[in-house]
C-alpha cells in the first residue's frame, strides 16, 4: 500500500513541475518500452521547448534501492529529456543518485530544493508525442476523479466570506505529514495537529494552506439562532 508520504511527495512534484513553466503535467503516467510497463510518479511537458521531465518519488531508501526501472537501461532518464528523484530532505546523498538523474529534496514545509541538476537526454526512447498522449490521459483521468469527489462535498461557494473572521483550511503537519482540515481565525498564526498521536504545533505562516471556505458574523449569528431553536425544541 502506498504511504501517505509517497502520496504527498507526488502531489508536491506537480506543483514544482508547474512552476517550471510546464504546460501539461500529471501523476501516475503509464509508460511502456519493449514490453516493459511501468508508471512515472510525475511527468511534465513543456510544449515550447519540446521537453519532457519525469520525477520519480522515493519516500524511503528501501524504495529507492529496489526500483528496477530507475537503475535499468530503459529507466526514466532514458525515457524523457530530464529525470529527477524526489525525496524528503536528507534521504539520499548526491553521490547515490544514478548517472543522469537530478535530485530534488522537500523540507518539512513542502519547500523543494534542487540538490543536483539532471543531465539532458537529447534522444529519449519515447517520442514527445507519445509522452504527451500518456500525460494527457493521466491528467484527464485525475480531473474526472476530482470532479466526482467535488460533487459529493458540501460547499458554501463563498456565501459568507465577505468580512470573514473564521475560515476552514487544510494544512499539512510538518511532523506527521498528515493533511487535515482546521477551523481557525482568519489571522490565526498556528494550530495543533489533529492527529491524536502527534498534536504538534503547525505554524500557519510557514505551512502551505488551502482556504476551503470562510465565515463572517452573519453566518455565525444565523448558526447561533438555528442552534438555539433546536435546543428550544428539545426542551419542549
N, C-alpha and C positions, 0 to 999 in steps of 0.2 A: 504494500500500500504506500502511496506517495505521502511523504511527510509534509507537515504544514510549512516548514521552512523551504522545502523544494518548491511548493506552490507559490509561496511569497516571492522567492527569487525569480521565478518565471514571469510573474506579473511585473516586477520592477524592471526586468530586462526589456519589456516592451516600452516602458517609459523612457529608458535610456536610448533605445533604437529610435524612437520618435524624436528625441532631442537631437539626434544626429541627422536630421533632415531626411528621415526615412519616409517614403511616400506610402508604403504598404508594409505592415508587419503583423505577425500572428504567432501564437503559441502552438505547440504540438503539430508542427507541419510534417505530414507524412512524405517520406522520400524513399527512393529506391535506386539501386545501381547494380546491374548484373545479378539479378535475383535476390539481392540483399535489400531487405526492407527495414527501415528504422525511422525515427522521428527526431526532428530538431526541436529543442525546447523553445527556441525563438528564432524567427527568420525575418529579416527586414530587407526591403528592396528600395533602392534609390534609382528612380527612372531616368533622371537627367544624367547621372554618372554611369548608368547601366551597371550597377554593382549590387551584389547580394552579400549580406552579413549574417552569419549564424552565431547564436550564443547557446552554448551548452552549459546548463546549470549543474553544479555539483554542491550538494549540501553537506556531504561527508567525504572523508578521504577514501573510505571503502567504496563509495560510488565512483569516485574518480579512478581508482585502481582497477575496478572490474569492467569498465566501459571498453568493450572490444572495438566499437566503431571509432571512438576517439583516437585510438592508437593504431588503426588499420590504414591500409593504403587507399581506402575509399572513404576516409573519415571526413569530418566536417570541413577541415581546412582544404581538402581536395574537391569538395562539392561546391563551395562558394568562393567568392573573391577574398573575403575576410572571415576568420572564425575566432571566437573568443571562448574562454572558460570563465564562468562567473561563479564566485564563491562568497561565503561570509568572510569577513576580514580575518586574515591570518591562517586560513585553512591550508593554503599551498604557498610554497616559495616560488619565485620566478624561475629558478633552476629546474623545478619539477615539471614545468609546463612543456608539453611536446613541441617539437620544432614547427614553426609557422603560426602557432596559436598566440593570441593575446590573452592577458589575464585581467579580469575585472573583479574588484572587491567591493562588497557592500557593507557599510558600517551599521551600527545599532539603530541609526536614524534614517536608514534607507538611502544614504548618500553613496553614490557609486564612483569609484576612482579607477582610472586605468593604471594598473601596476606594470603592465608590459604591453607594448604595441604589437599587433599581429603583422605578419608579412603578407603582402598582397599576392594572391594567386592569379596570374594572368590568364590561365586556361582551366577554368573549373570543369569538372567531369560532367556536370549537368548544365544545360543551356539556361540563359536568363529567362527565356520564355517558359521553360518547364518549372523553374523556381517561382516565377510569378503566378502560374496556374495553381501550383501547390499551396502557395501562401494565401492566395485569394480564396481558395476552397476552405482552408482552415479558418480564415478570418470570417467568412460568411457563416460557417457552422457555429462559431463562437458568438457572433452577433445574434443569430436566431435563438440560441440558448439563453442569452442575456435578455432578449426581448420577452421570452416566455416567463423568465424569472421576474421581470419588472411587472408583468401583468398580474402577478399574484400578490404584489405588495400594495399596502395602503398608502396613498400619497395625499398630501395637502396642497401640492402644486403651488407652494408659496403663499397660500391664502392668508396666513398670519405672520408673514415675515417682515412687514413694514414696522420699523422701530422695534425690532425684536430684542428681547432681553435674555431669552433662553434658546438654545439650539440643540438639536440632535446631531451628533457627529459619529464618525467611525475613525478609530485610531489604532495604530499598532504599538503594542508594548515592546520597548527595546530589550526587555529581559526575556520574556517567554515567547515573543514573536506572534502572539495571538492578536488578531484584529477583531475588536469588539465595538459595539455601539454604546455611546455615553450621552447622557442628558446633562448639559453643562450651561453655565452662564456664558454670555457672548464674550466677555472679557476675561474668562477664567484662564489661569496660567498653567494649571496642572490637574491631573485626575488620577485616582488609584485604579490600577488594573483590576478588572472584574473576575479574573481567573482566581479561584479560591487558593490554589497552591502558590500563587505569585504575589498579588496585592502590592506590587512595586509601583512607584510613582511614575507617571508618564508626563514629561514636560511638553505641554501643548505648543509651546513656542518653537520647539525643535522637531516634534513629530510631524509626519505628513498626514494631515487630517482631511477628511471629506465631510463637508456640511450636507447632511441629508435633508433637513428642513429646519425652520426657525419658528419660534413662538413669541408673540407680543402680549401686552397686557390684556388686549381684547380676548385673546384665546384663553388666558389664564382666568379671566372673570367668567367667561362662558363655561369653562370646565368646572369652576367652583360652584356655579349655580346648578349645573347638572348633578354634581356630586351631592350638593345639599338637598336637591329634590329627591334623589334616590335614597338618601338617608332618612328623609321625612316619610317616604312611602314605606320604608322598612319598619318605622316606629308606629305606624298607624295600625 
